[in-house]
Amino acid sequence: MGAAAGAAAAAAAMANAIKAAGTVVFVEAEEFQKILAKVQEPLVVTADGGFFKHKYQYLTSYKGLAFFASSEEVIPLPADAMIVKAEKIWVPNAG
């Protein structure tokens, strides 16, 4: 695949990802924990991120919305949580 075709494919993939992303709610760590407390056996996707400072990133779903939290400290997760470790969590800018 040529460079132009590769760039076009990457742009198309990004456009599709933005369409599929739906609503992402950005919350503080405390709010994220409150949401997790309402769910039996929550599914939580985690990743490490950050550019200048290390950040722990968390993503979960509740009542049809995706909730995202980023923290410099580890957020304690419920013992019954199913945890999926991802290489990266990408969410659209809240801009």
Buried (B, 14 or more C-beta within 10 A) or exposed (E): EEEEEEEEEEEEEEEEEEEEEEEBBEBEBEEBBEBBEEBEEBEBBBBEEEEEEEBBBBBBBBEEEBBBBBBEEEBEBBEEBEEEEEEEBEBEEEE
